[in-house]
Amino acid sequence: MAGGLERAFERAHEIGAHCFQIFSKNQNRWKAKPLADDSITRWLEAWNESGRDLPIIVHASYLINIASPKNELWKKSIEALRDEIDRCEQLEIPMLVVHPGAHVGSGVDAGLSRMIEALDLLHQDLPGYKTKTLLEGTAGQGTVLGADFGHLERILSAVRNPERLGICLDTAHLHAAGHDLTTHEAYENTMEQIENSIGFDPVQVFHLNDSRSELHSHVDRHANIGEGTMGLTPFRLLLRDERLRHLPFILETPSSENGHQRDIQTLRQIEQAQNPAYK
């Protein structure tokens, strides 16, 4: 994003990306300057020049915790998420990924209730907004919610405006949370669990990451594709799964030394081996 939001299109093209995810502000700070009108204009012009065929996602700040039992942090998180949604709406970006948050000892039920209340307040205060908030499945480290599909299902079923929510699933998080994808049988079992809980319709985005952490470790550590504990099998299965082919697949792998470009090439080679007509 250095040099302006609109530079993202140029950089995506350079590495051969067909979709991309950005931060619309510094992800490790609570506040940011409002988007300037000329910055928004340049962004929209660059998007129009690209043909508007690139699916684009924003990832919210890592500081946000709308499951917090502490009122000050909870309210601060709501305001930060409101700002993230506002920025997406200004940039006409349809999807915002946010981590569900941690209950910090208050318990799963209390944490989920706080999240549901926060989301209902935001939807009430921001009527008519088009941006969907996507809750990301997590590795389940500490008291972080979202590693259990049941957590996500309870939120979707309890909020007053479920049509304004969606789900983002991350392969490394699934692996660390204990949802195995590394064999055909295990993959189908995990997909069956998804179908029987949240269903496939709410799933709007997949993050494709290998994992430096072991299955069931509950530790979120990403690795480049094929260089972690997952191997290539999960990605072969995902890329040929007709239930998911319409979704944007986003890499969050280590990007040093052209890591993203190399991972894109690896995934395209897998896809071409399975479907020679794919380009």
C-alpha positions in Angstrom: 0.0 0.0 0.0 3.1 2.3 0.2 2.7 5.3 -2.1 -1.1 5.2 -2.2 -4.0 2.7 -2.1 -4.2 2.6 -5.9 -0.7 1.1 -6.1 -2.3 -2.2 -5.0 -3.6 -2.8 -8.5 -0.2 -2.4 -10.0 1.5 -4.7 -7.5 -1.2 -7.3 -7.8 -0.7 -7.3 -11.6 3.1 -7.7 -11.1 2.8 -10.9 -9.1 0.0 -12.3 -11.3 -2.8 -12.1 -8.8 -6.4 -12.5 -9.9 -7.7 -11.1 -6.5 -6.2 -9.4 -3.5 -6.6 -8.3 0.1 -5.4 -5.1 1.6 -5.4 -3.1 4.8 -7.1 0.2 4.3 -5.2 1.7 7.3 -2.3 0.6 9.6 -3.4 -2.7 11.0 -1.6 -2.2 14.3 -3.1 1.2 15.2 -6.5 2.1 16.5 -6.9 5.3 14.5 -6.1 6.6 11.1 -6.6 9.7 9.1 -9.9 9.7 7.2 -9.6 8.8 3.5 -9.0 11.9 1.4 -11.3 12.5 -1.5 -8.5 12.4 -4.0 -7.2 9.1 -2.6 -10.7 7.6 -3.0 -10.9 9.0 -6.5 -7.5 7.5 -7.5 -8.5 4.2 -6.0 -11.7 4.0 -8.0 -10.1 5.1 -11.2 -7.4 2.4 -10.8 -10.1 -0.2 -10.1 -12.1 0.9 -13.2 -9.0 0.8 -15.3 -8.4 -2.8 -14.2 -11.8 -3.7 -15.5 -13.4 -4.2 -12.1 -12.9 -7.9 -12.5 -10.5 -8.2 -9.5 -12.2 -9.4 -6.3 -10.9 -7.2 -3.5 -11.1 -7.8 0.2 -10.1 -5.6 3.2 -8.7 -7.1 6.4 -9.6 -5.3 9.6 -7.1 -4.3 12.3 -5.8 -7.0 14.5 -6.5 -4.9 17.6 -10.3 -5.2 17.3 -11.9 -7.5 19.9 -15.7 -7.2 19.9 -15.8 -10.3 22.2 -14.0 -8.5 25.0 -15.7 -8.4 28.5 -14.0 -5.1 29.2 -16.4 -2.3 28.3 -13.7 0.3 27.3 -12.0 -2.1 24.9 -15.3 -3.4 23.6 -16.6 0.1 22.8 -13.2 1.0 21.3 -13.3 -2.1 19.1 -16.8 -1.3 17.9 -15.7 2.2 16.9 -12.7 0.8 15.1 -14.8 -1.8 13.2 -17.3 1.0 12.3 -14.4 3.0 10.8 -13.2 -0.1 8.9 -16.7 -0.6 7.5 -17.0 3.1 6.6 -13.7 2.9 4.7 -14.8 -0.1 2.8 -18.0 1.6 1.9 -16.1 4.7 0.6 -13.8 2.5 -1.5 -16.8 0.4 -2.7 -15.1 -2.8 -1.4 -17.8 -5.5 -0.7 -16.0 -7.6 1.9 -14.2 -6.9 5.2 -12.5 -9.8 7.1 -12.3 -9.5 10.9 -11.1 -11.9 13.5 -14.0 -12.8 15.9 -12.1 -11.8 19.0 -11.2 -13.4 22.4 -13.4 -13.8 25.5 -10.4 -13.3 27.8 -11.7 -15.5 30.5 -15.3 -14.5 30.5 -16.3 -17.8 28.7 -17.4 -18.8 25.3 -21.1 -17.9 25.8 -20.3 -14.4 27.1 -17.8 -13.8 24.3 -20.3 -14.8 21.6 -23.0 -12.7 23.2 -20.7 -9.6 23.2 -19.9 -10.2 19.5 -23.6 -10.6 18.6 -24.5 -7.4 20.5 -21.7 -5.4 18.8 -22.6 -6.6 15.3 -26.3 -5.8 15.9 -25.3 -2.3 17.1 -23.2 -1.7 14.0 -25.8 -2.9 11.6 -28.4 -0.7 13.3 -26.1 2.4 13.1 -25.1 1.7 9.5 -28.3 1.0 7.6 -28.1 0.3 3.9 -24.3 -0.4 3.8 -23.3 -2.9 1.2 -20.0 -4.1 2.7 -20.3 -7.5 4.3 -18.4 -8.3 7.5 -16.7 -11.7 7.2 -15.9 -13.5 10.4 -12.7 -15.4 10.1 -12.3 -18.9 11.4 -9.3 -19.0 13.8 -6.7 -21.4 15.1 -8.2 -21.1 18.6 -5.1 -19.9 20.4 -5.8 -19.0 24.0 -9.4 -17.7 24.5 -9.8 -16.7 20.8 -13.2 -17.6 19.4 -14.0 -19.0 16.0 -12.0 -22.2 15.8 -15.1 -24.2 16.5 -17.6 -24.0 13.5 -20.3 -23.9 16.2 -19.1 -20.5 17.3 -19.6 -19.1 13.8 -22.9 -20.9 13.4 -24.3 -19.4 16.6 -23.3 -15.8 15.6 -24.9 -16.2 12.1 -28.1 -17.6 13.6 -28.4 -15.0 16.4 -27.7 -11.6 14.7 -30.7 -9.6 13.5 -29.2 -9.1 10.0 -27.3 -12.3 9.0 -27.3 -11.2 5.4 -24.7 -8.6 6.3 -22.3 -11.2 7.6 -20.3 -13.9 5.9 -17.4 -16.3 6.8 -13.8 -16.4 5.8 -12.0 -19.7 6.2 -8.2 -20.1 6.5 -6.4 -23.4 5.7 -3.7 -22.8 8.3 -6.2 -21.9 10.9 -8.3 -24.9 10.1 -5.3 -27.2 10.4 -4.1 -25.7 13.7 -7.7 -25.9 15.1 -7.8 -29.6 14.3 -9.8 -29.6 11.2 -7.7 -31.9 9.1 -7.4 -31.4 5.3 -4.3 -33.5 4.6 -5.9 -36.6 3.2 -8.9 -37.1 0.9 -10.9 -38.7 3.7 -10.0 -36.1 6.3 -10.7 -33.3 3.8 -14.2 -34.6 3.0 -14.9 -35.1 6.8 -14.0 -31.4 7.4 -16.1 -30.2 4.5 -19.0 -32.3 5.8 -18.6 -30.5 9.2 -18.7 -27.1 7.5 -21.8 -28.1 5.5 -23.6 -29.4 8.6 -22.8 -26.3 10.7 -22.4 -22.9 8.9 -23.1 -24.3 5.4 -21.2 -23.3 2.3 -23.4 -20.3 1.3 -22.0 -17.9 4.0 -18.4 -18.8 3.0 -17.3 -15.8 0.9 -13.4 -16.0 1.0 -10.7 -18.7 1.6 -7.3 -17.8 2.8 -4.8 -20.3 1.4 -1.8 -20.8 3.7 0.3 -23.7 4.7 1.1 -24.0 8.4 4.3 -24.0 10.4 2.3 -25.5 13.3 1.1 -29.0 13.7 -2.5 -30.3 13.5 -4.5 -29.5 16.7 -1.7 -27.2 17.9 -3.9 -24.1 18.1 -0.9 -22.0 17.1 -1.4 -19.6 14.1 1.9 -19.7 12.1 1.7 -19.4 8.3 4.1 -21.0 5.9 4.5 -20.9 2.1 2.5 -23.4 0.1 4.0 -26.9 0.3 6.6 -25.8 2.8 4.8 -26.4 6.1 3.1 -29.3 7.9 0.1 -29.5 5.6 1.8 -30.4 2.3 0.2 -29.9 -1.1 -2.7 -32.3 -0.8 -5.1 -29.8 0.9 -4.5 -27.3 -1.9 -5.0 -29.9 -4.7 -8.3 -30.8 -3.1 -9.5 -27.2 -2.6 -8.6 -26.2 -6.1 -10.8 -28.9 -7.6 -13.7 -28.6 -5.2 -16.6 -27.4 -7.2 -18.3 -26.0 -4.1 -15.5 -23.5 -3.7 -14.3 -22.7 -7.2 -16.3 -19.4 -7.4 -14.6 -18.0 -4.3 -11.5 -15.7 -4.1 -8.5 -17.6 -2.7 -6.2 -15.2 -0.9 -2.6 -15.9 0.1 -1.3 -14.7 3.5 2.0 -16.6 3.3 5.4 -15.1 4.1 6.2 -12.7 1.3 9.9 -12.2 1.5 11.9 -13.0 -1.7 8.8 -13.0 -3.9 7.0 -15.5 -1.7 3.5 -14.6 -2.9 4.5 -14.8 -6.6 6.1 -18.2 -6.0 3.0 -19.4 -4.2 0.7 -18.2 -7.0 2.9 -20.1 -9.5 2.8 -23.3 -7.3 -1.0 -23.1 -7.1 -1.4 -22.5 -10.8 0.8 -25.5 -11.5 -1.4 -27.6 -9.3 -4.5 -26.3 -11.1 -3.0 -26.8 -14.6 -2.1 -30.4 -13.7 -5.7 -31.1 -12.7 -7.3 -29.0 -15.5 -5.1 -28.4 -18.5 -7.6 -25.8 -19.8 -6.9 -23.6 -16.8 -4.7 -20.5 -17.4 
